[in-house]
Amino acid sequence: MTRTTISLPEDLLHRLRLVAANRRTSMATVIREAVERELDAERPQPRSLGVAESGLRDTSEQASDLRPKPR
């Protein structure tokens, strides 16, 4: 495991200490769990659009009809 340093506002640090104390665990454990939850919830961005074939030949024309007209 690698050590790192983070800066937290005083109020967030206070809340972190309370949560760690209530759980009877370390602040590092609470931080690791929170970071892991956040990263697990992150969805990867699609690399490309239009991956599948719709079978329609006028898809681009339909899309241009849906675009708002310039003022």
PDB file of N, CA, C and O in Angstrom, chain B, residues numbered from 101:
ATOM      1  N   MET B 101       0.853  -1.166   0.000  1.00  0.00           N
ATOM      2  CA  MET B 101       0.000   0.000   0.000  1.00  0.00           C
ATOM      3  C   MET B 101       0.899   1.230   0.000  1.00  0.00           C
ATOM      4  O   MET B 101       1.958   1.246   0.627  1.00  0.00           O
ATOM      5  N   THR B 102       0.452   2.261  -0.719  1.00  0.00           N
ATOM      6  CA  THR B 102       1.204   3.504  -0.832  1.00  0.00           C
ATOM      7  C   THR B 102       0.554   4.583   0.018  1.00  0.00           C
ATOM      8  O   THR B 102      -0.671   4.676   0.096  1.00  0.00           O
ATOM      9  N   ARG B 103       1.375   5.386   0.645  1.00  0.00           N
ATOM     10  CA  ARG B 103       0.870   6.507   1.452  1.00  0.00           C
ATOM     11  C   ARG B 103       0.714   7.725   0.572  1.00  0.00           C
ATOM     12  O   ARG B 103       1.470   7.925  -0.378  1.00  0.00           O
ATOM     13  N   THR B 104      -0.271   8.533   0.897  1.00  0.00           N
ATOM     14  CA  THR B 104      -0.470   9.807   0.207  1.00  0.00           C
ATOM     15  C   THR B 104      -0.973  10.842   1.202  1.00  0.00           C
ATOM     16  O   THR B 104      -1.432  10.497   2.290  1.00  0.00           O
ATOM     17  N   THR B 105      -0.885  12.075   0.833  1.00  0.00           N
ATOM     18  CA  THR B 105      -1.325  13.163   1.699  1.00  0.00           C
ATOM     19  C   THR B 105      -2.459  13.904   1.008  1.00  0.00           C
ATOM     20  O   THR B 105      -2.382  14.190  -0.187  1.00  0.00           O
ATOM     21  N   ILE B 106      -3.507  14.215   1.754  1.00  0.00           N
ATOM     22  CA  ILE B 106      -4.611  15.005   1.218  1.00  0.00           C
ATOM     23  C   ILE B 106      -4.861  16.186   2.147  1.00  0.00           C
ATOM     24  O   ILE B 106      -4.534  16.143   3.333  1.00  0.00           O
ATOM     25  N   SER B 107      -5.439  17.227   1.593  1.00  0.00           N
ATOM     26  CA  SER B 107      -5.815  18.399   2.380  1.00  0.00           C
ATOM     27  C   SER B 107      -7.331  18.440   2.466  1.00  0.00           C
ATOM     28  O   SER B 107      -8.025  18.302   1.458  1.00  0.00           O
ATOM     29  N   LEU B 108      -7.839  18.632   3.681  1.00  0.00           N
ATOM     30  CA  LEU B 108      -9.279  18.676   3.901  1.00  0.00           C
ATOM     31  C   LEU B 108      -9.643  19.936   4.673  1.00  0.00           C
ATOM     32  O   LEU B 108      -8.884  20.379   5.536  1.00  0.00           O
ATOM     33  N   PRO B 109     -10.790  20.509   4.370  1.00  0.00           N
ATOM     34  CA  PRO B 109     -11.264  21.617   5.205  1.00  0.00           C
ATOM     35  C   PRO B 109     -11.518  21.104   6.630  1.00  0.00           C
ATOM     36  O   PRO B 109     -11.804  19.924   6.837  1.00  0.00           O
ATOM     37  N   GLU B 110     -11.410  21.999   7.591  1.00  0.00           N
ATOM     38  CA  GLU B 110     -11.558  21.615   9.001  1.00  0.00           C
ATOM     39  C   GLU B 110     -12.878  20.895   9.280  1.00  0.00           C
ATOM     40  O   GLU B 110     -12.900  19.901  10.006  1.00  0.00           O
ATOM     41  N   ASP B 111     -13.978  21.391   8.707  1.00  0.00           N
ATOM     42  CA  ASP B 111     -15.278  20.774   8.985  1.00  0.00           C
ATOM     43  C   ASP B 111     -15.356  19.354   8.429  1.00  0.00           C
ATOM     44  O   ASP B 111     -15.955  18.479   9.053  1.00  0.00           O
ATOM     45  N   LEU B 112     -14.757  19.120   7.263  1.00  0.00           N
ATOM     46  CA  LEU B 112     -14.757  17.774   6.687  1.00  0.00           C
ATOM     47  C   LEU B 112     -13.879  16.831   7.498  1.00  0.00           C
ATOM     48  O   LEU B 112     -14.227  15.667   7.697  1.00  0.00           O
ATOM     49  N   LEU B 113     -12.755  17.330   7.959  1.00  0.00           N
ATOM     50  CA  LEU B 113     -11.875  16.532   8.805  1.00  0.00           C
ATOM     51  C   LEU B 113     -12.576  16.157  10.114  1.00  0.00           C
ATOM     52  O   LEU B 113     -12.455  15.029  10.593  1.00  0.00           O
ATOM     53  N   HIS B 114     -13.302  17.104  10.677  1.00  0.00           N
ATOM     54  CA  HIS B 114     -14.050  16.834  11.904  1.00  0.00           C
ATOM     55  C   HIS B 114     -15.089  15.730  11.678  1.00  0.00           C
ATOM     56  O   HIS B 114     -15.216  14.810  12.485  1.00  0.00           O
ATOM     57  N   ARG B 115     -15.829  15.837  10.568  1.00  0.00           N
ATOM     58  CA  ARG B 115     -16.835  14.814  10.256  1.00  0.00           C
ATOM     59  C   ARG B 115     -16.190  13.457  10.014  1.00  0.00           C
ATOM     60  O   ARG B 115     -16.730  12.429  10.420  1.00  0.00           O
ATOM     61  N   LEU B 116     -15.030  13.451   9.351  1.00  0.00           N
ATOM     62  CA  LEU B 116     -14.300  12.209   9.098  1.00  0.00           C
ATOM     63  C   LEU B 116     -13.892  11.553  10.413  1.00  0.00           C
ATOM     64  O   LEU B 116     -14.036  10.341  10.579  1.00  0.00           O
ATOM     65  N   ARG B 117     -13.388  12.348  11.338  1.00  0.00           N
ATOM     66  CA  ARG B 117     -12.991  11.804  12.649  1.00  0.00           C
ATOM     67  C   ARG B 117     -14.185  11.198  13.381  1.00  0.00           C
ATOM     68  O   ARG B 117     -14.066  10.137  13.993  1.00  0.00           O
ATOM     69  N   LEU B 118     -15.340  11.871  13.318  1.00  0.00           N
ATOM     70  CA  LEU B 118     -16.539  11.353  13.983  1.00  0.00           C
ATOM     71  C   LEU B 118     -16.990  10.023  13.378  1.00  0.00           C
ATOM     72  O   LEU B 118     -17.315   9.079  14.098  1.00  0.00           O
ATOM     73  N   VAL B 119     -17.003   9.964  12.051  1.00  0.00           N
ATOM     74  CA  VAL B 119     -17.425   8.721  11.385  1.00  0.00           C
ATOM     75  C   VAL B 119     -16.468   7.586  11.741  1.00  0.00           C
ATOM     76  O   VAL B 119     -16.907   6.479  12.053  1.00  0.00           O
ATOM     77  N   ALA B 120     -15.183   7.853  11.696  1.00  0.00           N
ATOM     78  CA  ALA B 120     -14.197   6.818  12.023  1.00  0.00           C
ATOM     79  C   ALA B 120     -14.357   6.349  13.466  1.00  0.00           C
ATOM     80  O   ALA B 120     -14.281   5.153  13.746  1.00  0.00           O
ATOM     81  N   ALA B 121     -14.575   7.277  14.368  1.00  0.00           N
ATOM     82  CA  ALA B 121     -14.752   6.913  15.780  1.00  0.00           C
ATOM     83  C   ALA B 121     -16.032   6.095  15.974  1.00  0.00           C
ATOM     84  O   ALA B 121     -16.032   5.107  16.708  1.00  0.00           O
ATOM     85  N   ASN B 122     -17.121   6.505  15.317  1.00  0.00           N
ATOM     86  CA  ASN B 122     -18.381   5.760  15.442  1.00  0.00           C
ATOM     87  C   ASN B 122     -18.267   4.346  14.894  1.00  0.00           C
ATOM     88  O   ASN B 122     -18.885   3.418  15.415  1.00  0.00           O
ATOM     89  N   ARG B 123     -17.486   4.188  13.856  1.00  0.00           N
ATOM     90  CA  ARG B 123     -17.298   2.859  13.246  1.00  0.00           C
ATOM     91  C   ARG B 123     -16.192   2.064  13.938  1.00  0.00           C
ATOM     92  O   ARG B 123     -15.994   0.879  13.671  1.00  0.00           O
ATOM     93  N   ARG B 124     -15.484   2.743  14.825  1.00  0.00           N
ATOM     94  CA  ARG B 124     -14.338   2.126  15.517  1.00  0.00           C
ATOM     95  C   ARG B 124     -13.308   1.605  14.513  1.00  0.00           C
ATOM     96  O   ARG B 124     -12.843   0.468  14.586  1.00  0.00           O
ATOM     97  N   THR B 125     -12.979   2.490  13.578  1.00  0.00           N
ATOM     98  CA  THR B 125     -11.985   2.166  12.567  1.00  0.00           C
ATOM     99  C   THR B 125     -11.126   3.405  12.340  1.00  0.00           C
ATOM    100  O   THR B 125     -11.355   4.446  12.956  1.00  0.00           O
ATOM    101  N   SER B 126     -10.158   3.294  11.473  1.00  0.00           N
ATOM    102  CA  SER B 126      -9.264   4.428  11.222  1.00  0.00           C
ATOM    103  C   SER B 126      -9.846   5.369  10.168  1.00  0.00           C
ATOM    104  O   SER B 126     -10.709   4.992   9.375  1.00  0.00           O
ATOM    105  N   MET B 127      -9.349   6.596  10.189  1.00  0.00           N
ATOM    106  CA  MET B 127      -9.772   7.548   9.164  1.00  0.00           C
ATOM    107  C   MET B 127      -9.330   7.051   7.792  1.00  0.00           C
ATOM    108  O   MET B 127     -10.039   7.250   6.806  1.00  0.00           O
ATOM    109  N   ALA B 128      -8.174   6.412   7.719  1.00  0.00           N
ATOM    110  CA  ALA B 128      -7.674   5.900   6.444  1.00  0.00           C
ATOM    111  C   ALA B 128      -8.637   4.872   5.850  1.00  0.00           C
ATOM    112  O   ALA B 128      -8.855   4.853   4.638  1.00  0.00           O
ATOM    113  N   THR B 129      -9.207   4.027   6.691  1.00  0.00           N
ATOM    114  CA  THR B 129     -10.157   3.028   6.209  1.00  0.00           C
ATOM    115  C   THR B 129     -11.414   3.698   5.661  1.00  0.00           C
ATOM    116  O   THR B 129     -11.922   3.308   4.610  1.00  0.00           O
ATOM    117  N   VAL B 130     -11.908   4.697   6.368  1.00  0.00           N
ATOM    118  CA  VAL B 130     -13.102   5.421   5.908  1.00  0.00           C
ATOM    119  C   VAL B 130     -12.814   6.090   4.563  1.00  0.00           C
ATOM    120  O   VAL B 130     -13.650   6.052   3.661  1.00  0.00           O
ATOM    121  N   ILE B 131     -11.654   6.693   4.427  1.00  0.00           N
ATOM    122  CA  ILE B 131     -11.280   7.365   3.179  1.00  0.00           C
ATOM    123  C   ILE B 131     -11.160   6.350   2.047  1.00  0.00           C
ATOM    124  O   ILE B 131     -11.684   6.577   0.957  1.00  0.00           O
ATOM    125  N   ARG B 132     -10.471   5.227   2.294  1.00  0.00           N
ATOM    126  CA  ARG B 132     -10.331   4.195   1.256  1.00  0.00           C
ATOM    127  C   ARG B 132     -11.682   3.692   0.784  1.00  0.00           C
ATOM    128  O   ARG B 132     -11.908   3.533  -0.416  1.00  0.00           O
ATOM    129  N   GLU B 133     -12.595   3.437   1.740  1.00  0.00           N
ATOM    130  CA  GLU B 133     -13.928   2.947   1.372  1.00  0.00           C
ATOM    131  C   GLU B 133     -14.692   3.985   0.552  1.00  0.00           C
ATOM    132  O   GLU B 133     -15.373   3.635  -0.412  1.00  0.00           O
ATOM    133  N   ALA B 134     -14.583   5.256   0.930  1.00  0.00           N
ATOM    134  CA  ALA B 134     -15.287   6.319   0.204  1.00  0.00           C
ATOM    135  C   ALA B 134     -14.725   6.479  -1.210  1.00  0.00           C
ATOM    136  O   ALA B 134     -15.484   6.640  -2.166  1.00  0.00           O
ATOM    137  N   VAL B 135     -13.412   6.436  -1.340  1.00  0.00           N
ATOM    138  CA  VAL B 135     -12.792   6.561  -2.660  1.00  0.00           C
ATOM    139  C   VAL B 135     -13.172   5.365  -3.531  1.00  0.00           C
ATOM    140  O   VAL B 135     -13.472   5.523  -4.714  1.00  0.00           O
ATOM    141  N   GLU B 136     -13.159   4.190  -2.953  1.00  0.00           N
ATOM    142  CA  GLU B 136     -13.519   2.989  -3.715  1.00  0.00           C
ATOM    143  C   GLU B 136     -14.969   3.056  -4.201  1.00  0.00           C
ATOM    144  O   GLU B 136     -15.253   2.719  -5.350  1.00  0.00           O
ATOM    145  N   ARG B 137     -15.889   3.493  -3.328  1.00  0.00           N
ATOM    146  CA  ARG B 137     -17.300   3.635  -3.735  1.00  0.00           C
ATOM    147  C   ARG B 137     -17.433   4.635  -4.873  1.00  0.00           C
ATOM    148  O   ARG B 137     -18.157   4.395  -5.839  1.00  0.00           O
ATOM    149  N   GLU B 138     -16.743   5.738  -4.755  1.00  0.00           N
ATOM    150  CA  GLU B 138     -16.812   6.784  -5.787  1.00  0.00           C
ATOM    151  C   GLU B 138     -16.278   6.277  -7.125  1.00  0.00           C
ATOM    152  O   GLU B 138     -16.880   6.521  -8.170  1.00  0.00           O
ATOM    153  N   LEU B 139     -15.163   5.581  -7.091  1.00  0.00           N
ATOM    154  CA  LEU B 139     -14.576   5.085  -8.331  1.00  0.00           C
ATOM    155  C   LEU B 139     -15.396   3.949  -8.933  1.00  0.00           C
ATOM    156  O   LEU B 139     -15.466   3.826 -10.156  1.00  0.00           O
ATOM    157  N   ASP B 140     -16.010   3.126  -8.107  1.00  0.00           N
ATOM    158  CA  ASP B 140     -16.876   2.059  -8.615  1.00  0.00           C
ATOM    159  C   ASP B 140     -18.108   2.629  -9.301  1.00  0.00           C
ATOM    160  O   ASP B 140     -18.634   2.029 -10.238  1.00  0.00           O
ATOM    161  N   ALA B 141     -18.569   3.785  -8.835  1.00  0.00           N
ATOM    162  CA  ALA B 141     -19.766   4.403  -9.411  1.00  0.00           C
ATOM    163  C   ALA B 141     -19.461   5.143 -10.708  1.00  0.00           C
ATOM    164  O   ALA B 141     -20.373   5.460 -11.471  1.00  0.00           O
ATOM    165  N   GLU B 142     -18.202   5.416 -10.956  1.00  0.00           N
ATOM    166  CA  GLU B 142     -17.803   6.146 -12.169  1.00  0.00           C
ATOM    167  C   GLU B 142     -18.001   5.258 -13.388  1.00  0.00           C
ATOM    168  O   GLU B 142     -17.493   4.138 -13.445  1.00  0.00           O
ATOM    169  N   ARG B 143     -18.745   5.770 -14.359  1.00  0.00           N
ATOM    170  CA  ARG B 143     -18.981   5.021 -15.590  1.00  0.00           C
ATOM    171  C   ARG B 143     -17.971   5.456 -16.641  1.00  0.00           C
ATOM    172  O   ARG B 143     -17.737   6.651 -16.821  1.00  0.00           O
ATOM    173  N   PRO B 144     -17.371   4.493 -17.335  1.00  0.00           N
ATOM    174  CA  PRO B 144     -16.431   4.880 -18.388  1.00  0.00           C
ATOM    175  C   PRO B 144     -17.169   5.566 -19.541  1.00  0.00           C
ATOM    176  O   PRO B 144     -18.296   5.197 -19.872  1.00  0.00           O
ATOM    177  N   GLN B 145     -16.534   6.552 -20.137  1.00  0.00           N
ATOM    178  CA  GLN B 145     -17.112   7.249 -21.271  1.00  0.00           C
ATOM    179  C   GLN B 145     -17.031   6.352 -22.503  1.00  0.00           C
ATOM    180  O   GLN B 145     -16.036   5.653 -22.696  1.00  0.00           O
ATOM    181  N   PRO B 146     -18.066   6.368 -23.333  1.00  0.00           N
ATOM    182  CA  PRO B 146     -17.996   5.545 -24.550  1.00  0.00           C
ATOM    183  C   PRO B 146     -16.880   6.046 -25.457  1.00  0.00           C
ATOM    184  O   PRO B 146     -16.650   7.250 -25.572  1.00  0.00           O
ATOM    185  N   ARG B 147     -16.195   5.112 -26.096  1.00  0.00           N
ATOM    186  CA  ARG B 147     -15.101   5.485 -26.989  1.00  0.00           C
ATOM    187  C   ARG B 147     -15.623   5.973 -28.333  1.00  0.00           C
ATOM    188  O   ARG B 147     -14.980   6.780 -29.004  1.00  0.00           O
ATOM    189  N   SER B 148     -16.784   5.481 -28.714  1.00  0.00           N
ATOM    190  CA  SER B 148     -17.353   5.931 -29.979  1.00  0.00           C
ATOM    191  C   SER B 148     -18.864   5.811 -29.907  1.00  0.00           C
ATOM    192  O   SER B 148     -19.412   5.105 -29.061  1.00  0.00           O
ATOM    193  N   LEU B 149     -19.512   6.504 -30.798  1.00  0.00           N
ATOM    194  CA  LEU B 149     -20.963   6.437 -30.889  1.00  0.00           C
ATOM    195  C   LEU B 149     -21.324   5.686 -32.159  1.00  0.00           C
ATOM    196  O   LEU B 149     -20.514   5.588 -33.081  1.00  0.00           O
ATOM    197  N   GLY B 150     -22.527   5.162 -32.205  1.00  0.00           N
ATOM    198  CA  GLY B 150     -22.955   4.460 -33.406  1.00  0.00           C
ATOM    199  C   GLY B 150     -22.257   3.133 -33.592  1.00  0.00           C
ATOM    200  O   GLY B 150     -21.847   2.794 -34.702  1.00  0.00           O
ATOM    201  N   VAL B 151     -22.120   2.384 -32.525  1.00  0.00           N
ATOM    202  CA  VAL B 151     -21.412   1.118 -32.577  1.00  0.00           C
ATOM    203  C   VAL B 151     -22.220   0.072 -33.328  1.00  0.00           C
ATOM    204  O   VAL B 151     -21.651  -0.794 -33.994  1.00  0.00           O
ATOM    205  N   ALA B 152     -23.527   0.145 -33.226  1.00  0.00           N
ATOM    206  CA  ALA B 152     -24.379  -0.848 -33.867  1.00  0.00           C
ATOM    207  C   ALA B 152     -24.974  -0.301 -35.158  1.00  0.00           C
ATOM    208  O   ALA B 152     -25.078   0.910 -35.351  1.00  0.00           O
ATOM    209  N   GLU B 153     -25.351  -1.197 -36.012  1.00  0.00           N
ATOM    210  CA  GLU B 153     -25.969  -0.802 -37.276  1.00  0.00           C
ATOM    211  C   GLU B 153     -27.476  -0.880 -37.121  1.00  0.00           C
ATOM    212  O   GLU B 153     -28.013  -1.900 -36.691  1.00  0.00           O
ATOM    213  N   SER B 154     -28.160   0.210 -37.476  1.00  0.00           N
ATOM    214  CA  SER B 154     -29.613   0.254 -37.312  1.00  0.00           C
ATOM    215  C   SER B 154     -30.342  -0.368 -38.494  1.00  0.00           C
ATOM    216  O   SER B 154     -31.499  -0.771 -38.378  1.00  0.00           O
ATOM    217  N   GLY B 155     -29.655  -0.445 -39.635  1.00  0.00           N
ATOM    218  CA  GLY B 155     -30.316  -0.955 -40.825  1.00  0.00           C
ATOM    219  C   GLY B 155     -31.004   0.147 -41.616  1.00  0.00           C
ATOM    220  O   GLY B 155     -31.492  -0.099 -42.719  1.00  0.00           O
ATOM    221  N   LEU B 156     -31.051   1.351 -41.074  1.00  0.00           N
ATOM    222  CA  LEU B 156     -31.679   2.470 -41.761  1.00  0.00           C
ATOM    223  C   LEU B 156     -30.625   3.214 -42.578  1.00  0.00           C
ATOM    224  O   LEU B 156     -29.476   3.339 -42.155  1.00  0.00           O
ATOM    225  N   ARG B 157     -31.022   3.705 -43.744  1.00  0.00           N
ATOM    226  CA  ARG B 157     -30.083   4.401 -44.613  1.00  0.00           C
ATOM    227  C   ARG B 157     -30.148   5.927 -44.452  1.00  0.00           C
ATOM    228  O   ARG B 157     -29.241   6.627 -44.901  1.00  0.00           O
ATOM    229  N   ASP B 158     -31.199   6.448 -43.823  1.00  0.00           N
ATOM    230  CA  ASP B 158     -31.376   7.899 -43.732  1.00  0.00           C
ATOM    231  C   ASP B 158     -31.216   8.429 -42.305  1.00  0.00           C
ATOM    232  O   ASP B 158     -31.830   9.434 -41.947  1.00  0.00           O
ATOM    233  N   THR B 159     -30.415   7.777 -41.510  1.00  0.00           N
ATOM    234  CA  THR B 159     -30.245   8.165 -40.105  1.00  0.00           C
ATOM    235  C   THR B 159     -29.699   9.587 -39.982  1.00  0.00           C
ATOM    236  O   THR B 159     -30.176  10.357 -39.149  1.00  0.00           O
ATOM    237  N   SER B 160     -28.711   9.945 -40.794  1.00  0.00           N
ATOM    238  CA  SER B 160     -28.137  11.285 -40.692  1.00  0.00           C
ATOM    239  C   SER B 160     -29.142  12.345 -41.109  1.00  0.00           C
ATOM    240  O   SER B 160     -29.165  13.435 -40.537  1.00  0.00           O
ATOM    241  N   GLU B 161     -29.967  12.044 -42.093  1.00  0.00           N
ATOM    242  CA  GLU B 161     -30.994  12.999 -42.503  1.00  0.00           C
ATOM    243  C   GLU B 161     -32.018  13.192 -41.384  1.00  0.00           C
ATOM    244  O   GLU B 161     -32.439  14.317 -41.110  1.00  0.00           O
ATOM    245  N   GLN B 162     -32.411  12.112 -40.748  1.00  0.00           N
ATOM    246  CA  GLN B 162     -33.365  12.217 -39.637  1.00  0.00           C
ATOM    247  C   GLN B 162     -32.763  13.045 -38.504  1.00  0.00           C
ATOM    248  O   GLN B 162     -33.452  13.868 -37.900  1.00  0.00           O
ATOM    249  N   ALA B 163     -31.495  12.833 -38.219  1.00  0.00           N
ATOM    250  CA  ALA B 163     -30.841  13.572 -37.136  1.00  0.00           C
ATOM    251  C   ALA B 163     -30.780  15.061 -37.462  1.00  0.00           C
ATOM    252  O   ALA B 163     -30.976  15.900 -36.583  1.00  0.00           O
ATOM    253  N   SER B 164     -30.507  15.391 -38.729  1.00  0.00           N
ATOM    254  CA  SER B 164     -30.430  16.812 -39.080  1.00  0.00           C
ATOM    255  C   SER B 164     -31.800  17.472 -39.000  1.00  0.00           C
ATOM    256  O   SER B 164     -31.886  18.674 -38.750  1.00  0.00           O
ATOM    257  N   ASP B 165     -32.866  16.717 -39.205  1.00  0.00           N
ATOM    258  CA  ASP B 165     -34.219  17.264 -39.075  1.00  0.00           C
ATOM    259  C   ASP B 165     -34.546  17.595 -37.626  1.00  0.00           C
ATOM    260  O   ASP B 165     -35.355  18.484 -37.361  1.00  0.00           O
ATOM    261  N   LEU B 166     -33.926  16.888 -36.687  1.00  0.00           N
ATOM    262  CA  LEU B 166     -34.210  17.086 -35.264  1.00  0.00           C
ATOM    263  C   LEU B 166     -33.412  18.245 -34.669  1.00  0.00           C
ATOM    264  O   LEU B 166     -33.768  18.766 -33.612  1.00  0.00           O
ATOM    265  N   ARG B 167     -32.326  18.651 -35.350  1.00  0.00           N
ATOM    266  CA  ARG B 167     -31.509  19.743 -34.835  1.00  0.00           C
ATOM    267  C   ARG B 167     -32.267  21.066 -34.889  1.00  0.00           C
ATOM    268  O   ARG B 167     -32.997  21.320 -35.847  1.00  0.00           O
ATOM    269  N   PRO B 168     -32.106  21.897 -33.888  1.00  0.00           N
ATOM    270  CA  PRO B 168     -32.787  23.199 -33.928  1.00  0.00           C
ATOM    271  C   PRO B 168     -32.222  24.059 -35.051  1.00  0.00           C
ATOM    272  O   PRO B 168     -31.027  24.015 -35.343  1.00  0.00           O
ATOM    273  N   LYS B 169     -33.072  24.820 -35.659  1.00  0.00           N
ATOM    274  CA  LYS B 169     -32.664  25.738 -36.740  1.00  0.00           C
ATOM    275  C   LYS B 169     -31.987  26.955 -36.130  1.00  0.00           C
ATOM    276  O   LYS B 169     -32.414  27.428 -35.076  1.00  0.00           O
ATOM    277  N   PRO B 170     -30.937  27.476 -36.768  1.00  0.00           N
ATOM    278  CA  PRO B 170     -30.270  28.669 -36.240  1.00  0.00           C
ATOM    279  C   PRO B 170     -31.203  29.879 -36.289  1.00  0.00           C
ATOM    280  O   PRO B 170     -32.093  29.950 -37.137  1.00  0.00           O
ATOM    281  N   ARG B 171     -30.998  30.819 -35.386  1.00  0.00           N
ATOM    282  CA  ARG B 171     -31.846  32.021 -35.334  1.00  0.00           C
ATOM    283  C   ARG B 171     -31.517  32.980 -36.433  1.00  0.00           C
ATOM    284  O   ARG B 171     -32.135  34.040 -36.533  1.00  0.00           O
TER     285      ARG B 171
END
